[in-house]
Amino acid sequence: MDRLQAMQVFRRIVELGGFGKAADDLGLPRATVSLLIQQLEAHLGVQLLQRTTRQVRATLDGEAYYERCGRLLDDLDDLEGSMSVQRSQPRGALKVDMPIAFGCTWILPHLQDFYRRYPLLRLDLGFHDRQVHLQREGVDCAIRAGNIVDQGLVARPIVRLNQLTCASPAYLARLGTPRQLEDLDGHSAINFGAGNGRYFPFEFEVAGQVRELQLPGELTVNNADAYVTACEAGFGLIQVPRYHVQRQLDEGRLVQVLDAYAVPTWPISIVYPPHRQLSPRVRVFIDWVIELLHRIADTQAALMVKA
């Protein structure tokens, strides 16, 4: 038995919740995955996994082993990464997640610069408007929008996005243009789903305080592009980072409203699981993202500012 490979296989089974998913992720035959776990359990003399027809989960012994072997595998990755940095440059695969619109606007167009600096790294980019579970989905780090509430992650604030409130000309022609917060009575919002049946409220800065308003709405979406498209179609008001609607504003397809009331800036952070020592692969990506976004903030202050 290759004990190191067996540990890697066990870790991915726990994180992905199945033998087949782990086999596909690691590029191994499913029979090999099953055999490695059998051999590992026989070697340790304990049952690590509970298998049912619907799911696979770690036993109590398996949970303890997962924590210990995870730290060992992370330390090994860090050791190999640090040696590769000393030889030349960090190498290997790096799995990163980020919001769809933000990643496509600010990260993807500049990736050639990252590859020129670090040609031995391979990026696996995920684009989601939901918050993925980093450990469970095997993600090394993620760019997150909004306040970070997960205490199990390290968060490094990078920039804050300027936001505004807007609507389509057709919607405003139908319901009128609100100029004071009191004018919002009778207006509708397009709801952006925050999960668990919750929606992000509208926020306005009033006399130095943030005032939240939950407007009624007939449409809920969970994607930033769909949010803007629904606004253009006249379904209601939205609050959105300025960069995401600047073209629509310039072309007259959307109109800013309530501009006398500032909308709180939207924080952008990079998050990663806590480790005693951050791997060189993750470190260079984080440093590159911070450098990139700070450079953009210096030249496009109307869209974002440094955190």
N, C-alpha and C positions, 0 to 999 in steps of 0.2 A: 504494500500500500504506500502510495505517495502521500505522507501525512499532511504536507503543506497543501497539496491540491485538495485533499479531503476537507481540510479546514475551510478553504476557499469555497468549495461546493456547499458545505453546510451553511456557511454564512449567507450565500445567495439564496438558498432554499428558505431560510428564515426571513430574509428581507423581501423576497418575492412571493412567498406563500405557496410554493409548489415545486415539485421535482421537475416537471416539464418546463416551467418558466425558467428555472435555474439552468437547466440543460441548454435551452435555446440561448440564454444570455451569455453563457460561457462557451458556446459552440461545441458542446460535448454530446455524445449519444446518451439517451436517457438511461440505457442499461448501465453505462459507466457511472452515471450519477448515483443510481440506486446501489450499485456495488460498492462504491466508495463510502457511502453512508453506512452500509451494513458492516464494512470492515472497520470504520471508525468507531461505531458503537461497540463492536466486539473487542476492539483494542482497549477502549475505555471501560468496558464492563457496565455501561449504563445505557438507557434508552434516551436518545437526544430529541427525537421527534415523535409526535403523535400523528398518525396518519388516519384519515377518514376518507370516505368517498368524495367529500366536498372540499376538504381543506387539509393543510398540513400546518401544525404549530409546534413550537418548542415546548418540551417538558420543563419542569423546574430545573432539572439538571442541565437541560439544553439551553435554557435562558442564561444560566451561570456560565456555561461553556461559551455561549455566543459572545457574552461581554468580554471574557478573557481572551478568546482567540481573535476577536475583532481588534482588540488593542495590539495583540502581537502582529497581526497582518498589517495594521496601520503603521506600526513601528518599522516593520520590514520594508514597506513601501517608502517610508520617509528615509530610511537608511540607504536604500538603492537610489532614491532620487537625489539625496545629498551627494552620493558618490558620482552620479552622472553629471551633477552641476560642476563638481570639481574637475571632471574629465573634460566636459564641454558645455552642454546645456541640458536642461530638464527634458525628459523624454517620456513617451507613453501616452495613454489615453486620459482624457479629462472630460467628465460629464457635467454639463452646466445647464441650468434651467433659468428661464427669464420670461417676463410678460411678452405677449405676441407683438403688440404695436411698438412698445419701447425697444424690444430687441431688433425688430426689423428696421426701425428708423435710425437707431443710434449705434448698435453693435455690429450687425451684419455688414453694413457698408464699409466698415473700417477693419474687418478681420484680416485682410491681406497684410496689413501692417503687423498684426500679431504673428502671423505665420512667417513673415520675413525675420522677425526677431527670434522666434522659437520654432524652427522648421522640424524639430523632432517630436513635437507634440501633436496629438490628434484630438480634435474637439468633437464631442457628441453633444449637440445643442438641442435642448427641448424648449418648445415655445408653448406656454400655457397661460391662461388668465385665472387659473386656480393655483392654489399653493400646494405643490407636491410635497410629499414626505421624503426628506432627503435620504435618511438612512434606509427606509423601506424600499425606495426606488433607486437606490445606488447612485445618488446624485452627489457630486463632490462639493459643489457650491451653487448658489442661486442668486440672481438679482431679483429683489423683491420691492414692490411698490406698497406704500402705506406703512403704518406703524407696526413694528415687529413685537409681537406679544408672546412668541414661543421662547420660553426661558431655556429650552434645550439647545438653542443655537447661538453662535457668536454672530453678532451683527455689526457691520461697519458702515455707518452712514456715508453717502457719497455726495449726492446733490439733492436739491429740492426743486420740484417742477412747479412753475407758475400755472395757476388754474383760472378758469373763468366760467361764467354761466352763459349759456346760449340757447338759441332755438332757431327754427327755420322761419323765413319770411311768411310762408303760408300759414304756419301755426300762429304767428303773431297777428297776422291780418284777421284771423278767425277769433282769437281770444283777447287781443290787445297786448300792448307791450308793457310789462310791469316795470315801474320806476322806483317803487318803494317795496319793502318786504310785505307790507300790508296788502299790496296789489296782487300778491300771489294767491289770494283766495279765489277759487274757481279755476286755477291753473292745474296742469297735470305735469308729472315728471315721468321720464322713462326710468324705471328702476334697474339698477345694476345689482345683480345678486351677489351677496356676500357669503352665501352658504347657510345651511340650517334655516332656510326660510327667511333670512334677514336681508335687508337692503341697505346700501350705503345712504345715509341721509344727506341732504344738502347742508353745506356749512357756509356761514357768513361771519366776517369779523365786524362786530358791532361794539363800539366804545371800548376797544381793547379786549373784548371777550369773544369767544367763538360761540355763535348761536346755531343750533342744529334745527333743521326743519325737515319733517317727513311729509312730502307732498303725495297726494293720491296719484295713481297711475294705472293704466290699463295694460301696459306692456312691460315685461321684465326680460332682460338679456344677461348673459354672463360672459360676453366677449366685447373688448373695447372697440373693435371695428364695427360690430353690429350696433353698439351703443350710439356711435356717431351716425351711422346710416339710418337708424330709426329716427334720430333727431332730424336729419335732412328730409325724411319722409313725413314729418309733421306730427309725430306722436307725442311730443312734449318737450319740456326743458331738460337740459343735462348740465352737469358740472364736469369739466374735463380738462386735462392739461392743455395749455395753449398750443403746444407743438402739434398735437394730434388734429387740430381743427384750423390751423393757420391758413392752409390753402382754401378751405371752404369759406373762411371769413374774408379772405382777399377776393374771392370770386363771387361773394354775395349769396352763397348758398346757405350760410348760417349767419346769424346776427348776435353780437354780444349784447346781453341785457344786464340790468342791475350792476352796471360797472362802478357805481358809487359805493358798492359793498365788496370789499376784497374777499376773495376766497382763499382760505389757508393753503399754503403751498403743500405739495404732495411729496413725501420723502421717498427717496430711492436708496436702498441699502444693498449690500452684498452680504449674504449669510452663508455659514458653513458649520458643520458639526464641530463641537469642541474637541481638540486634540492637544496633547502636550506640546507637539511641534507640528506646525502647519507644513504639509508636503510642499516641495519646491514647485510641483506642477500647479497646485492651487495658488501658491503665493505669487507666482509670476503673472497668472491670469488676473488675480485681484489687483495687483499693482498696475497692470496695463489698463484695466477698466477704470480705475480711479484716475489715472493720468489722462485717459481719453475724455472722460466726462468732465473733468476739471478744465481741460483745454476748451471743450465746447462751451462750458459755462462762462469762461472768460470772454468768448467771442459772441455768444448769443444769450446775453443776460436777460432778455425779454422772455426767454423760454425756460431757463433753469439757472439756479444759483448754487454755489458750493454749500454743502451742508456744514 
